[in-house]
Amino acid sequence: MPTDGGPASATAAPRPLVNLAGVAKAYGAVRALGGVDFVVAPGECVGLAGHNGAGKSTLMQVLAGNVRPDSGSLQIAGSDETGRYSVERAGRLGVRCVFQELSLCPNLTVAENARVRHRFLRGFGWRKRAARLIIGQLDAIFPGHGIRPSDLVSDLALGQRQMVEIATVFAPGETPLSLVILDEPTSSLDAQVAGQLLAHVRRFTAGGGSVVLISHILGEILETCDRITVMSDGKVVADRPAGDFTRHSLVEAMGHVAHEADGTAEAGDAADRSAAPVVAAATPPRQGDGRRLEARRGEIIGLGGLAGHGQTALLVLLQNGSAGRSRFAELKGRTAFVAGDRQTDGVFPLWSIGANVTVRSLRAMSRFGLIDGAAERAMEDEWKARIAIRTPDMGNGILTLSGGNQQKALFARALASDAEIVLMDDPMRGVDIGTKQEVYALIRAEAAKGRTFLWYTTEFDELRACDHVYVFRSGRIVADMARSELSEARVLQSSFAESAA
């Protein structure tokens, strides 16, 4: 056996790129990490799975240098970084992160955001160099992206912003890139664009780079990663090769009961719904052929197709129609909107968790112009339990929650309200599989009571939970199909075909 510094044998395992041991972190009474060991080898893609609030993002914040642990040791690229690790040190060691909550500056252009990330882009002509850098990387990862370096980030769709952030992180900089942390990188991407990213991840690791992939889309982890680490309640509960897991065993390791969430309806539902009244109807402004979307009372209507092809715009039309502000949409009933872009359209960042949940229902809890505080607290407690918001106190700020738990609060806001029609704009972004199953059941139960849901989603499995699906392309409805006619191949064919299905 060679001594330290001597020649390694041909069979010796390579030194880990990342070796975290006994890492612990607490925020007051909340224990985010309870002594975690985590290792990443050069050229390895490690999947990190677990329910919302399991500690995944906190662990990655430690690895990215944004959070200093209370205890534990950190070794990065053979260097002992315990007690001195920071964002700057992480950058020097080639560690970069794509966070679930994007870090782009919305008031800057795409090229200017590349300059913020890459400080070497300075001096005369830096704009042209920044434009070449970011567009070159976008072309390499996301061919056909349609993004220009002069575009303001605030003008981009959420999926495009995610693409810019990913490309900025992967772009070559002053220090060679050794590890990329991807925290829910496909949460705003459609299946085609997500496939482009995962193909790039495989190319990157084949070239010797390392990746940590956090995703609640289990197929992505199982198909892309070499090894999977599962966390629960701040601890690692499983760590083994990806090939040793099945979807069922991975869900079980995360601490959830594995159900087949195929969204099948009760027998006779289709016949009952066919006679139900239409409560929402809309025609996309660019439609041209007279086709329109219709939703009947008690239906779950899915909006499919590639991201950015008019699904969100149609939901906004419907929301405006509820106030009589749209000639393209008609609604019969009160509405609630569940935003997928929670940073921009969802949470009130300075408010408490409870206030974010109850704001849609304050009128119903008011008497003589005053809010009934006891009723408000009761609603907070009820929905904390019903949708499993992981917090010790609903009075804490909404930003103390993980991204997935913030999304749960937005769901609770809509479902707790008196809305008869719920509009959902890709609302399951960053939500774990167990919570998804619980929310699917809630949606089905509410639909059975007569509530109507219009649900835009980039995940085909979620379309299977819908009674009827409309596929969008270039701002138009190009296909509509009942659940019995639905197939992933047909949705993809309609998304790309030049003629309407």
DOKEKOL-927622 format. One record per residue (C-alpha): x, y, z; residue in three letters. Coordinates in Angstrom, 2 decimals, always signed. Layout:
BEGIN
u,v,w,aa
X,Y,Z,ALA .
...
END
This chain:
BEGIN
u,v,w,aa
+0.00,+0.00,+0.00,MET .
+1.47,+3.37,-0.95,PRO .
+2.22,+5.92,+1.72,THR .
+0.78,+9.42,+1.58,ASP .
+2.25,+11.28,-1.36,GLY .
+3.54,+8.07,-2.98,GLY .
+2.31,+6.56,-6.23,PRO .
-1.22,+5.19,-6.02,ALA .
-1.94,+1.67,-7.11,SER .
-4.01,+1.07,-10.20,ALA .
-6.89,-0.19,-8.10,THR .
-6.90,+2.60,-5.48,ALA .
-10.07,+4.68,-5.36,ALA .
-9.59,+8.31,-6.41,PRO .
-9.50,+10.91,-3.69,ARG .
-13.02,+12.35,-3.18,PRO .
-13.61,+15.77,-4.68,LEU .
-16.01,+16.52,-1.79,VAL .
-15.87,+14.95,+1.65,ASN .
-18.24,+16.41,+4.25,LEU .
-18.28,+14.67,+7.64,ALA .
-20.63,+15.19,+10.57,GLY .
-22.04,+18.45,+9.19,VAL .
-24.70,+19.93,+11.49,ALA .
-26.72,+23.14,+11.24,LYS .
-29.61,+24.48,+13.28,ALA .
-31.75,+27.59,+12.94,TYR .
-33.07,+28.19,+16.42,GLY .
-35.22,+25.19,+17.34,ALA .
-35.17,+23.87,+13.77,VAL .
-32.44,+21.31,+13.12,ARG .
-31.76,+21.54,+9.39,ALA .
-28.79,+19.13,+9.40,LEU .
-28.10,+16.55,+12.08,GLY .
-24.56,+15.30,+11.40,GLY .
-24.45,+14.55,+7.68,VAL .
-21.69,+12.69,+5.84,ASP .
-21.59,+13.39,+2.10,PHE .
-19.03,+12.39,-0.52,VAL .
-18.70,+13.15,-4.24,VAL .
-16.02,+11.58,-6.43,ALA .
-14.49,+13.18,-9.55,PRO .
-16.58,+12.44,-12.65,GLY .
-19.58,+11.35,-10.56,GLU .
-23.20,+12.52,-10.71,CYS .
-24.77,+12.13,-7.25,VAL .
-28.53,+12.40,-6.89,GLY .
-29.81,+13.99,-3.69,LEU .
-33.39,+13.02,-2.86,ALA .
-35.76,+13.59,+0.04,GLY .
-38.96,+15.32,+1.06,HIS .
-39.25,+19.10,+1.26,ASN .
-37.44,+20.30,+4.36,GLY .
-35.27,+17.16,+4.55,ALA .
-32.12,+19.31,+4.57,GLY .
-31.03,+18.93,+0.94,LYS .
-30.86,+22.62,+0.09,SER .
-29.20,+23.48,+3.41,THR .
-26.52,+20.87,+2.78,LEU .
-25.92,+22.31,-0.69,MET .
-25.79,+25.83,+0.75,GLN .
-22.98,+24.56,+2.98,VAL .
-21.21,+23.00,+0.00,LEU .
-21.62,+26.22,-2.01,ALA .
-20.15,+28.29,+0.84,GLY .
-23.29,+30.30,+1.57,ASN .
-23.93,+28.72,+4.98,VAL .
-21.32,+27.94,+7.65,ARG .
-22.18,+24.75,+9.57,PRO .
-22.31,+24.66,+13.35,ASP .
-20.02,+21.63,+13.40,SER .
-18.44,+19.06,+11.11,GLY .
-15.51,+19.00,+8.68,SER .
-15.31,+20.05,+5.01,LEU .
-12.69,+18.81,+2.59,GLN .
-12.93,+20.10,-0.99,ILE .
-10.50,+18.98,-3.72,ALA .
-8.12,+17.64,-1.09,GLY .
-8.05,+20.89,+0.88,SER .
-9.29,+21.08,+4.48,ASP .
-11.78,+23.97,+4.40,GLU .
-13.23,+23.50,+7.89,THR .
-13.93,+26.87,+9.49,GLY .
-12.77,+28.97,+6.55,ARG .
-14.99,+27.92,+3.64,TYR .
-16.91,+30.68,+1.84,SER .
-18.48,+31.51,-1.51,VAL .
-15.17,+32.97,-2.65,GLU .
-13.26,+29.82,-1.62,ARG .
-15.87,+27.65,-3.34,ALA .
-15.39,+29.64,-6.54,GLY .
-11.61,+29.27,-6.37,ARG .
-12.05,+25.51,-5.95,LEU .
-14.36,+25.29,-8.96,GLY .
-17.65,+24.77,-7.06,VAL .
-20.72,+26.52,-8.48,ARG .
-24.44,+26.20,-7.79,CYS .
-27.74,+26.65,-9.61,VAL .
-30.14,+27.37,-6.76,PHE .
-33.84,+26.52,-6.78,GLN .
-34.63,+30.19,-6.19,GLU .
-32.84,+31.81,-9.12,LEU .
-30.11,+34.38,-8.39,SER .
-30.31,+36.44,-11.59,LEU .
-30.75,+40.22,-11.47,CYS .
-34.08,+40.85,-13.24,PRO .
-33.28,+44.48,-14.14,ASN .
-30.12,+43.47,-16.05,LEU .
-29.73,+41.90,-19.47,THR .
-28.66,+38.32,-20.07,VAL .
-25.12,+39.46,-20.97,ALA .
-24.92,+41.74,-17.91,GLU .
-25.91,+38.84,-15.65,ASN .
-23.04,+36.82,-17.16,ALA .
-20.73,+39.71,-16.22,ARG .
-21.98,+39.62,-12.61,VAL .
-21.10,+35.91,-12.35,ARG .
-17.79,+36.10,-14.26,HIS .
-15.65,+38.97,-13.03,ARG .
-12.98,+38.44,-15.68,PHE .
-15.41,+39.99,-18.18,LEU .
-14.23,+43.56,-17.73,ARG .
-12.50,+46.28,-19.65,GLY .
-13.10,+47.51,-23.17,PHE .
-15.44,+45.26,-25.18,GLY .
-16.66,+43.20,-22.21,TRP .
-20.28,+43.25,-23.44,ARG .
-19.40,+41.48,-26.67,LYS .
-17.28,+38.93,-24.82,ARG .
-20.07,+38.35,-22.28,ALA .
-22.59,+37.93,-25.09,ALA .
-20.39,+35.37,-26.86,ARG .
-19.79,+33.49,-23.61,LEU .
-23.41,+33.16,-22.52,ILE .
-24.92,+32.55,-25.96,ILE .
-22.22,+29.99,-26.74,GLY .
-23.08,+28.11,-23.56,GLN .
-26.83,+28.37,-24.17,LEU .
-26.30,+27.00,-27.68,ASP .
-24.23,+24.13,-26.30,ALA .
-26.76,+23.10,-23.63,ILE .
-30.12,+24.27,-25.02,PHE .
-30.05,+24.36,-28.85,PRO .
-32.94,+26.43,-30.20,GLY .
-33.31,+28.40,-26.94,HIS .
-34.35,+31.68,-28.65,GLY .
-32.68,+33.90,-26.02,ILE .
-30.72,+37.03,-26.99,ARG .
-27.88,+38.53,-24.91,PRO .
-29.65,+41.91,-24.94,SER .
-32.89,+40.51,-23.46,ASP .
-33.84,+41.84,-20.03,LEU .
-34.10,+38.94,-17.61,VAL .
-37.40,+40.32,-16.27,SER .
-38.87,+39.97,-19.78,ASP .
-37.98,+36.27,-20.04,LEU .
-40.34,+33.43,-19.17,ALA .
-39.47,+31.52,-16.02,LEU .
-38.12,+28.56,-17.99,GLY .
-35.86,+30.85,-20.02,GLN .
-34.54,+32.44,-16.84,ARG .
-33.71,+28.99,-15.55,GLN .
-31.84,+28.24,-18.79,MET .
-29.82,+31.47,-18.47,VAL .
-28.87,+30.69,-14.88,GLU .
-27.77,+27.17,-15.80,ILE .
-25.75,+28.36,-18.79,ALA .
-24.09,+31.08,-16.70,THR .
-22.98,+28.52,-14.12,VAL .
-21.62,+26.05,-16.69,PHE .
-19.83,+28.76,-18.71,ALA .
-16.02,+28.59,-18.49,PRO .
-14.50,+31.07,-16.06,GLY .
-11.15,+31.99,-14.56,GLU .
-11.09,+28.80,-12.47,THR .
-11.69,+25.35,-14.01,PRO .
-15.15,+24.05,-13.12,LEU .
-14.99,+20.93,-10.96,SER .
-18.44,+20.61,-9.33,LEU .
-21.87,+21.92,-10.28,VAL .
-24.76,+21.76,-7.80,ILE .
-28.13,+21.64,-9.56,LEU .
-30.99,+22.30,-7.14,ASP .
-34.25,+21.45,-8.96,GLU .
-32.80,+22.62,-12.30,PRO .
-35.67,+21.28,-14.43,THR .
-38.53,+22.52,-12.27,SER .
-39.47,+25.19,-14.83,SER .
-38.38,+23.32,-17.97,LEU .
-40.51,+21.21,-20.26,ASP .
-39.56,+17.62,-21.04,ALA .
-37.59,+18.46,-24.19,GLN .
-35.45,+21.18,-22.59,VAL .
-34.97,+19.10,-19.42,ALA .
-33.67,+16.30,-21.64,GLY .
-31.15,+18.69,-23.21,GLN .
-29.86,+19.66,-19.75,LEU .
-29.56,+16.08,-18.51,LEU .
-27.69,+15.11,-21.68,ALA .
-25.24,+17.94,-20.96,HIS .
-24.84,+16.71,-17.38,VAL .
-23.84,+13.29,-18.71,ARG .
-21.32,+14.89,-21.10,ARG .
-19.90,+17.02,-18.28,PHE .
-19.36,+14.06,-15.94,THR .
-17.94,+11.94,-18.77,ALA .
-15.32,+14.67,-19.14,GLY .
-14.34,+14.41,-15.46,GLY .
-16.63,+17.03,-13.90,GLY .
-18.88,+16.25,-10.95,SER .
-22.55,+17.08,-10.41,VAL .
-24.93,+16.99,-7.46,VAL .
-28.48,+16.77,-8.80,LEU .
-31.49,+17.54,-6.59,ILE .
-34.79,+16.73,-8.26,SER .
-38.26,+15.62,-7.23,HIS .
-38.71,+14.09,-10.68,ILE .
-37.55,+10.63,-9.73,LEU .
-37.00,+9.45,-13.29,GLY .
-34.36,+12.14,-13.78,GLU .
-32.37,+10.96,-10.77,ILE .
-32.69,+7.26,-11.59,LEU .
-31.67,+7.70,-15.23,GLU .
-28.95,+10.36,-14.85,THR .
-27.13,+9.72,-11.58,CYS .
-24.41,+7.22,-10.70,ASP .
-25.28,+7.19,-7.01,ARG .
-28.24,+8.40,-4.96,ILE .
-28.15,+9.83,-1.44,THR .
-31.51,+10.05,+0.35,VAL .
-32.10,+12.50,+3.20,MET .
-34.88,+12.68,+5.75,SER .
-35.24,+15.15,+8.63,ASP .
-31.68,+16.45,+8.33,GLY .
-29.95,+13.07,+8.09,LYS .
-28.78,+10.67,+5.39,VAL .
-30.99,+7.58,+5.45,VAL .
-29.75,+5.79,+2.31,ALA .
-26.71,+6.04,+0.05,ASP .
-26.08,+3.51,-2.71,ARG .
-25.63,+3.14,-6.50,PRO .
-28.54,+4.42,-8.57,ALA .
-28.92,+0.98,-10.15,GLY .
-29.82,-0.46,-6.74,ASP .
-32.95,+1.72,-6.56,PHE .
-36.29,+1.40,-8.27,THR .
-38.86,+4.19,-8.29,ARG .
-40.78,+2.28,-5.61,HIS .
-37.77,+1.71,-3.34,SER .
-36.59,+5.31,-3.75,LEU .
-39.99,+6.64,-2.68,VAL .
-39.96,+4.28,+0.30,GLU .
-36.45,+5.38,+1.28,ALA .
-37.66,+8.97,+1.32,MET .
-40.21,+7.96,+3.93,GLY .
-43.33,+8.01,+1.79,HIS .
-45.81,+5.31,+0.95,VAL .
-45.31,+4.45,-2.71,ALA .
-48.58,+4.85,-4.59,HIS .
-49.14,+4.62,-8.29,GLU .
-50.20,+8.23,-8.85,ALA .
-51.85,+7.62,-12.20,ASP .
-54.73,+9.95,-11.45,GLY .
-57.40,+7.49,-12.52,THR .
-60.93,+8.67,-11.84,ALA .
-63.70,+6.82,-10.20,GLU .
-65.88,+4.76,-12.54,ALA .
-68.74,+6.80,-13.95,GLY .
-67.01,+10.16,-13.46,ASP .
-66.73,+10.85,-17.19,ALA .
-70.44,+10.31,-17.74,ALA .
-71.35,+12.53,-14.79,ASP .
-69.06,+15.34,-15.95,ARG .
-70.30,+15.29,-19.54,SER .
-73.60,+16.70,-18.32,ALA .
-72.04,+19.29,-16.00,ALA .
-72.29,+22.99,-16.93,PRO .
-69.34,+24.84,-18.49,VAL .
-67.90,+27.21,-15.89,VAL .
-64.78,+28.43,-17.73,ALA .
-64.11,+28.96,-21.41,ALA .
-61.32,+30.75,-23.25,ALA .
-60.01,+31.23,-26.78,THR .
-56.31,+32.11,-27.15,PRO .
-56.00,+35.45,-29.02,PRO .
-53.84,+33.78,-31.70,ARG .
-56.12,+30.78,-32.16,GLN .
-57.69,+31.66,-35.52,GLY .
-59.61,+28.40,-36.06,ASP .
-62.42,+28.88,-33.54,GLY .
-61.18,+26.16,-31.18,ARG .
-61.55,+27.03,-27.52,ARG .
-60.87,+25.57,-24.11,LEU .
-63.84,+24.55,-22.00,GLU .
-63.90,+23.42,-18.38,ALA .
-67.01,+21.96,-16.75,ARG .
-67.92,+21.99,-13.10,ARG .
-65.93,+19.36,-11.22,GLY .
-63.40,+18.81,-14.02,GLU .
-59.61,+18.82,-13.82,ILE .
-58.38,+20.31,-17.09,ILE .
-54.73,+19.92,-18.06,GLY .
-52.74,+22.38,-20.20,LEU .
-49.80,+20.63,-21.87,GLY .
-47.13,+21.27,-24.49,GLY .
-43.66,+22.78,-24.41,LEU .
-43.02,+25.53,-21.86,ALA .
-43.69,+29.09,-22.94,GLY .
-46.24,+28.28,-25.64,HIS .
-49.20,+30.17,-24.23,GLY .
-50.40,+28.06,-21.31,GLN .
-49.61,+30.65,-18.62,THR .
-50.99,+33.44,-20.83,ALA .
-54.29,+31.58,-21.11,LEU .
-54.51,+31.18,-17.33,LEU .
-53.93,+34.94,-17.00,VAL .
-56.72,+35.50,-19.54,LEU .
-59.03,+33.40,-17.42,LEU .
-58.05,+35.25,-14.26,GLN .
-58.75,+38.56,-15.99,ASN .
-62.03,+37.13,-17.27,GLY .
-63.15,+36.56,-13.69,SER .
-63.13,+40.33,-13.25,ALA .
-64.70,+40.98,-16.64,GLY .
-61.44,+42.34,-18.07,ARG .
-61.02,+39.93,-21.00,SER .
-63.01,+39.47,-24.18,ARG .
-61.29,+36.13,-24.76,PHE .
-62.46,+34.37,-21.59,ALA .
-65.70,+33.70,-19.72,GLU .
-65.98,+32.43,-16.16,LEU .
-68.89,+31.57,-13.91,LYS .
-67.57,+31.55,-10.38,GLY .
-64.88,+32.91,-8.08,ARG .
-61.24,+32.10,-8.91,THR .
-57.96,+31.52,-7.12,ALA .
-54.54,+31.42,-8.78,PHE .
-51.62,+29.18,-7.74,VAL .
-48.44,+30.65,-9.22,ALA .
-45.50,+28.50,-10.26,GLY .
-43.12,+31.49,-10.23,ASP .
-43.50,+32.04,-6.50,ARG .
-40.75,+34.67,-6.30,GLN .
-42.47,+37.01,-8.76,THR .
-46.16,+36.12,-8.56,ASP .
-46.64,+33.98,-5.47,GLY .
-45.43,+34.76,-1.97,VAL .
-45.52,+38.02,-0.07,PHE .
-41.89,+37.88,+1.07,PRO .
-42.20,+40.18,+4.09,LEU .
-45.25,+38.39,+5.50,TRP .
-45.52,+35.37,+7.78,SER .
-46.35,+31.89,+6.54,ILE .
-49.80,+32.14,+8.08,GLY .
-50.54,+35.51,+6.51,ALA .
-49.55,+34.15,+3.10,ASN .
-52.01,+31.28,+3.55,VAL .
-54.99,+33.29,+4.80,THR .
-54.75,+36.43,+2.65,VAL .
-57.19,+35.10,+0.01,ARG .
-59.80,+34.35,+2.72,SER .
-59.67,+37.49,+4.89,LEU .
-62.99,+38.83,+3.66,ARG .
-64.77,+35.68,+4.82,ALA .
-63.16,+36.03,+8.25,MET .
-64.06,+39.70,+8.75,SER .
-66.84,+41.02,+10.94,ARG .
-67.77,+44.72,+11.01,PHE .
-64.57,+45.49,+9.10,GLY .
-62.31,+43.65,+11.57,LEU .
-60.52,+40.36,+10.96,ILE .
-61.39,+37.53,+13.34,ASP .
-57.93,+36.60,+14.63,GLY .
-59.09,+33.30,+16.12,ALA .
-60.57,+32.20,+12.78,ALA .
-57.36,+33.23,+11.03,GLU .
-55.21,+31.17,+13.43,ARG .
-57.56,+28.21,+13.07,ALA .
-57.23,+28.31,+9.27,MET .
-53.43,+28.52,+9.54,GLU .
-53.29,+25.51,+11.86,ASP .
-55.73,+23.49,+9.76,GLU .
-53.76,+23.91,+6.55,TRP .
-50.40,+23.46,+8.21,LYS .
-51.65,+20.00,+9.19,ALA .
-53.58,+19.20,+5.99,ARG .
-50.79,+19.99,+3.58,ILE .
-47.87,+19.27,+5.96,ALA .
-46.12,+22.65,+5.92,ILE .
-42.84,+21.95,+7.71,ARG .
-42.45,+24.75,+10.23,THR .
-42.59,+24.96,+14.03,PRO .
-44.53,+28.24,+13.88,ASP .
-46.83,+29.64,+11.17,MET .
-45.84,+33.08,+12.46,GLY .
-42.35,+32.65,+10.99,ASN .
-41.52,+34.52,+7.80,GLY .
-42.46,+32.78,+4.56,ILE .
-38.83,+32.88,+3.39,LEU .
-37.78,+30.65,+6.30,THR .
-39.42,+27.77,+4.41,LEU .
-37.80,+25.64,+1.74,SER .
-38.96,+26.33,-1.82,GLY .
-41.26,+23.32,-1.84,GLY .
-42.87,+24.32,+1.45,ASN .
-43.43,+27.84,+0.13,GLN .
-45.28,+26.22,-2.77,GLN .
-47.40,+24.25,-0.30,LYS .
-48.39,+27.56,+1.33,ALA .
-49.56,+28.87,-2.05,LEU .
-51.63,+25.72,-2.56,PHE .
-53.11,+26.08,+0.90,ALA .
-54.04,+29.70,+0.10,ARG .
-56.07,+28.61,-2.93,ALA .
-57.67,+25.50,-1.48,LEU .
-58.62,+27.24,+1.78,ALA .
-60.45,+29.98,-0.12,SER .
-64.01,+30.10,-1.42,ASP .
-62.83,+29.86,-5.04,ALA .
-64.95,+27.66,-7.28,GLU .
-62.34,+27.66,-10.07,ILE .
-58.64,+27.13,-9.26,VAL .
-56.06,+28.16,-11.88,LEU .
-52.70,+26.42,-11.41,MET .
-49.56,+27.59,-13.25,ASP .
-47.15,+24.63,-12.99,ASP .
-47.68,+24.64,-9.22,PRO .
-45.71,+21.50,-8.29,MET .
-42.29,+23.05,-8.96,ARG .
-39.88,+21.72,-6.34,GLY .
-42.51,+19.72,-4.45,VAL .
-41.51,+16.24,-3.26,ASP .
-43.22,+13.08,-4.49,ILE .
-45.01,+12.38,-1.22,GLY .
-46.52,+15.86,-1.05,THR .
-47.47,+15.62,-4.73,LYS .
-49.45,+12.46,-3.99,GLN .
-51.21,+14.21,-1.10,GLU .
-52.02,+17.26,-3.26,VAL .
-53.28,+15.05,-6.12,TYR .
-55.66,+13.43,-3.64,ALA .
-56.79,+16.84,-2.37,LEU .
-57.44,+18.04,-5.91,ILE .
-59.45,+14.93,-6.78,ARG .
-61.47,+15.25,-3.58,ALA .
-62.20,+18.94,-4.22,GLU .
-63.14,+18.19,-7.86,ALA .
-65.57,+15.53,-6.64,ALA .
-67.26,+18.27,-4.58,LYS .
-67.71,+20.38,-7.70,GLY .
-64.59,+22.53,-7.75,ARG .
-62.98,+23.05,-11.17,THR .
-59.22,+23.02,-11.76,PHE .
-57.25,+24.27,-14.76,LEU .
-53.73,+22.91,-14.42,TRP .
-50.72,+23.85,-16.52,TYR .
-47.90,+21.38,-15.97,THR .
-44.63,+20.42,-17.63,THR .
-44.82,+16.87,-16.20,GLU .
-46.66,+14.22,-18.20,PHE .
-47.48,+12.22,-15.06,ASP .
-49.50,+15.21,-13.84,GLU .
-51.42,+15.41,-17.12,LEU .
-52.51,+11.82,-16.45,ARG .
-54.33,+13.12,-13.36,ALA .
-56.54,+15.35,-15.55,CYS .
-59.93,+14.58,-17.07,ASP .
-59.21,+16.40,-20.32,HIS .
-55.98,+17.86,-21.75,VAL .
-55.40,+20.74,-24.18,TYR .
-51.97,+20.87,-25.86,VAL .
-50.52,+24.27,-26.80,PHE .
-48.03,+25.28,-29.46,ARG .
-47.05,+28.83,-30.46,SER .
-49.87,+30.36,-28.43,GLY .
-52.61,+28.16,-29.89,ARG .
-54.51,+25.06,-28.85,ILE .
-53.36,+22.37,-31.31,VAL .
-54.91,+19.28,-29.72,ALA .
-57.40,+18.30,-27.06,ASP .
-57.95,+14.82,-25.75,MET .
-59.84,+13.00,-23.04,ALA .
-57.95,+11.03,-20.42,ARG .
-58.69,+7.78,-22.29,SER .
-56.98,+9.17,-25.41,GLU .
-53.96,+10.60,-23.61,LEU .
-50.45,+9.35,-24.28,SER .
-47.02,+10.93,-23.90,GLU .
-46.27,+10.23,-27.57,ALA .
-49.40,+12.06,-28.68,ARG .
-48.67,+15.07,-26.47,VAL .
-45.11,+15.30,-27.83,LEU .
-46.27,+14.82,-31.40,GLN .
-48.80,+17.63,-31.01,SER .
-46.17,+19.86,-29.37,SER .
-43.81,+19.60,-32.34,PHE .
-46.07,+18.85,-35.32,ALA .
-46.62,+21.59,-37.89,GLU .
-50.29,+20.72,-38.34,SER .
-52.94,+20.63,-35.62,ALA .
-53.75,+17.25,-34.15,ALA .
END
